[in-house]
Amino acid sequence: MKTTREAAKEDSHKTLVHNLQELLEKNYDAEKGYKKALEHVKNSQLKTFLKDQAVQRNHFATELDKYIHELNEHPKEHTSPLSNLHRFWIDFKSTISKQSDKDILEECIRGEKASLKEYEEKLKKYTFPPHIKDVLKAHIAEIKDTISSVKTMEDL
């Protein structure tokens, strides 16, 4: 039988892993979303930007994957049904309406804002070890930079 302390430690571990898994999955989704958006844009500057964002999200996922392994857990390897639906909708819209680069940028902003919100909520609601918290804060800073960059590109 577990002591109260052991049970609390186990629950804390499960919560930490669960939150990292969710962020990992969101980054897989974002990476795939950027790659999918890349197929639909015409502007070469935008193509470069989308490639860079896909690489950035892959980097985020790699960092989260590493921490999950350090916790002796196995990272998820799939994406969420909601993100699959979102990518399907982008494909469908682009087929029907020949989605413009501006429309794709708007989708990027929407996705980045959702990621930012999720990261911020997790940091506010849950306790992370300091080294992981620092990485999550760095991800937030980069996501904010991406949102700013997308807004600037939209103005062009």
Buried (B, 14 or more C-beta within 10 A) or exposed (E): EEEEEEEEEEEEEEBBBEBBBBBBBBBBBBBBBBBBBBEBBEBEEBBEBBEEBBEBBBBBBEBBBEBBEEBEBEBBEEBBEEBEEBBEEBBEBBEEEEBBBEBBBBBBBEBBBBBBEBBBEBBEEBEBEEEBBEBBBEBBEBBBEBBEBBEEBEEE
